[in-house]
Amino acid sequence: MAAEAVEARFPVMGSAGHLLVAGRPDLLAGARERLEELESLWSRFRADSELCRLNASPGRWVPLSAPTVALVRRAVRAWEVTGGLFDPTVLPALEAAGYTRGFPDLPPKPQPGGPSAPTPGCAGIEIDGDRVRLPPGVRLDLGGIGKGYAADLVAGELRAAGALGACVNLGGDVRTSGSAPGAAGAWVIAVEDEAAPGTDLAWLALAEGAVATSTRLRRRWQRQGRQLHHLIDPGSGAPACGEVATVTVVAAEAHWAEVLAKAALIAGLPAGRSLLEAHGVTGLLVTEDGTAHHAGPWERYVTWTPNSGGTSPASAG
């Protein structure tokens, strides 16, 4: 008999959160509280968060909780293995572009925050046990990788607590684990067409794994006649302006899918596709003209596309 699932939808980490828990409905409330706790640790918009405390203490060792140290370690490692294409030190560049508040509170035309400059990178960041030290001039934004890592953590904690299955979706960073409700067993994840909000580009079936999407078609604003967005090119410190508009990645973990999706978008089409394949993941890179380019065995996961005929199935995540 298929496990019964309970679900909840709520705002968290600046995004729409969606939790599904199979087999242990009593775990749902605790998982939601855990996500809210992680947001309180990692938000750059909360003055009392651990991230803000770290960013406000250049050159000093700052004791942090285990989840925050683990997240910083992953962010630094992601910077290393992507050759700097993923860079958590983009916070000053984001502020210079005008992204100084939570996106729902951002004015339509933010004021200039300063000129663009290349990001400093992670080379000077030190981690020792439960302490982290940032060099002067380095401040971190952990928003994207934080959502992915939170999805990974909570999905794993739900399974460890006895859930038969879990699906954690934080604004499109999705982690699945265990058995999905229903007879099919696999979790079915929608990939939205970012150029046509409210419609689907594809549906993917995952037994265990993650999907994440990075796009410059969301979180956009106008400033001085230019349209800007939140995906910063570390080489220039300005919003990325290449031909790739959206990248979706399927990987084992949500934070890793998030890292590689962002890095591939910054890299551009040929290099981005090569990056995904070099790291053994699959993905879909969509250029500004709407053309979709596969990396790795994308079709292995696809259960529906608009060309399949009919309408898309009901989402599981």
N, C-alpha and C positions, 0 to 999 in steps of 0.2 A: 504494500500500500504506500502511495506517495505521501511524503511528509507534508503536514499542513504548515503554511507560512503566514507570518504576520508582517506588516510593513508600516513604515512611517515616512512622511515627507515633511521637511522643515528646513529653514534657512540655516546654513552653517558655513563658516570659512568663506564668507562672501559669495556663496553659491547656493544652489538648490541641492539639498541632501535628500537621498532616498535610501532607506535601509530595508532589506528583506531578510528575515531570519526564519529558517525552516527547522521544525522539530522542537524548538525551545522558545515559545512565545514569551516566557518570563524574562528572557535576556534582552528584549528589544529596548526597554527603557534605559537599562544600564549602558547599552552601546551608544545610544543617543547622548547620554551624559558624558561618556568618554570622548566623543567627538567634540563636544562643547569644551571639555577640559583641554584637549589638545589645541583647539583654537585659542583659548586663553593663554597658552604658552607661546604660540608662534605668530600671533597677529602683529603686524607692524603698525596697526592702527589703535592698539591698546597700550597706553603708556606704561601699564604695570605688567606687561607680558615679559617673559624671559628674553625674547628676541629684542625687544626695545631696550631692556636693561643691558644686554650684550652690546648692542649698537651704540649705546650711550657711554660705553666704557673703553674707548680705544687705548691700547697699550697695557691694559690691566687684565689679570686673570679673573674670570667670572665663573663661579660655581653654578652649574645648571643641572636640571633633572636629567635622568637617563634618557627619556625619549628625545629631549632637545639635543643632547650631545650626539645621540645616534643619528638624528636628522642632519646636524651640521657635518658629521663624518661623511654621510652619504652625499651631501651637496658638494663637499670638497672633492670627493672621489669622482663624482660625475663631471666636475670641471676638468679633472686630470684626464679621464678616459675619453672625453669628447674634444680634447685639444682646445678647451676654452670656449667652445660653442655654447655649452650650457654654463652659465656663470651666475652664481647667487650674489655676486657683489654689484649687481646692477641697481641697487636701491637709489644712489644719488642720480643715476641716469633717468630712472623712472620719475623721480621728483622734478628733475630738470625738464622732462617732457610734460609735466603738469599733473602726473598721477600722484597726488599728495593726500588723497582721502580715499575711504572705501568707495568703490565704483558707484554704488547707488547714490552717494552723497556728492559725487564729483560734479561741479558746475559744467554746463554744456561747453563753455569756452574757458578753460582754466588759464590763469595768468602764467606767463613765462617763468620758468624756474631757474634759468641759467643756460649757458651754452652746452652743447654736447661734447663729450670727451670719452676716449676709450675707457672701459672699465678696468679697475686695478687688478682683478683676478685674485685667486685664492692662495698664491704662493706663500704669503706671509702669515696665514692663519695657523695657529698652534692649538693642539688638543692634547690634554694631559689628564687622563682619568675622567673625572667629572667636571673638569674646568676647560674653558676655551678662552683664548686671547686673540683679539683682532688687532692688526696693526693700525696705526693712525691713517685715516682716509678711507678705511674699509668699513662698509656697513652692508648688512645682508638683507635680502628679500627672499623668504622661504615659502612664498605663497603657493606656487605650482607644485613643487616637489613636496611641500608640506601636505597638500591635499592628497597626493598619491600615497605618501607614507602613512598618513592617517587611515586611509582606506585599507592599506596592507595590515596595519596594526590591528584595527578593529575586526577585520575579517578573521585574522588569525586568533584573536582573543575569543571571538564568538565560537569558533570551532573548538578551541581548547576547553571552553566552558561547557561543551556538550551539544552545541547546535549541529544538526545534520547538514546544514548548508547555510551559506551567508552570501549576500550580495550587497556591497557598499558602493554607492554612487555619489561622488562629491563633485557636482558640476561637470560631469562627463569623464572624470577619472574614476574608473570602475574596477573593483576587485571582486572576483567571484571565488568561492571555495566550497567544496562539498557538493551535496545533491541539491539540485533545483527542485522546486515544487512541480508536480505534474509527472506524467509518465516518461517524458523524453529524457530527463536526467540532466541535460545541458542547460546552462543559463543562456538566454537569448538577449543580446545587447544591441540596442539601436545606435547607429552612427548617423547623426543628424547632418543634413546638407547645409553647411554653414552659409552658403550663398542663397539659400531659400529656406529661412527659418520656418519650422513647423512641418517640414518634409524630411524624409529619410533618404540617405544615400545608400545604405546597406544595413542588413541585420547579420550579426555574427553569433555563432554558437560556441560557447566556451564551457568546458567541464571544470577547469581550474586555471585561473590566470587573470589577466588584466587587459583593459583597453583604456587608452588616453588619447585625447585630441588637443592639439595646439592650433590656434587659428588667429590671424590678425583681422578677421572679419567681425569679431566680438570685442567688447571693451574698447571702443573707439571714441574719440572726442575731437573737436575742432579747436585749432588755435592758430591765430594769425593767418587764416585762410587755408591752413593745411590740415589734413586729416591724420591724426596720430593714433597709436595703439600701444598696448602694454608689452609687446614682445621686442625687447631691446637687442640690437646687434652689438655684442661686446666690443667688436673692432672699432665701431664708430661712436658708441654710446647713444645712438639715436634709434628710434623705432625701425625695425627691419623693413626693407623695401624691395625684396627680391620677387621673383616670379611665383614662388610657392605661397599660396594663401592659407592652406590647411594641411596638417599632417595628422593622421591617425595611426597609432602603433598598437599592436598586440604583443604582449610580453608576459613573462611569468609574474612580475610584480608591477603594481600601479605606479610607484614612484619612478621605476626604471622606464616604464612606457612613457611617462610624462617627460622625463629627461631627454629621451631619444627623440620624441616628437618635436620638442622645442629645438633641439640641436639640428635636426634634419631640416626644419623650416628655415632656420638661420643659414644653414649651409647652402640651400638652393637645390634645384632638382637633381642634377647628376651626382653631386657630392652627397646630398642628403640620402638618396637611394643607396649609394655605396656604403654610407655610414650605417644604415639600418641593416643591410645585409652582412656587413662585417661583424656586427654584434649579434647576429643570429636571430633577429626578430623579423616580423613581417609588418608591413604597413601600407598605407595608401597616401600618396602625395597628390594634392589637387592644386593645379595652377590657376592663375587668375581667370583664364578663359574657360574654366570648368572642366578641363581635361584631367582625368584620373590616371595616375601612374602607380603601378604595383611595385612593391619591394618584397621579396620573399614570397612564400606560398600563401598569398592573401586569400585565394579562392578556397583554400582548405577550410576556412572558417565561415565563409559566406553562406547563409541560408536563404537570403532574399535580397533582390535589388529591384529598382523600378522596372528593369527590363524583364523581370520574371513574370510580369502580369499580375493582375489582382491588386490587393492592398496589402500593406505591411502587416505582420502579425502583431499581437499584443505584446508589449514590452515586458520583459522580466526584470529589467534593471534600470 
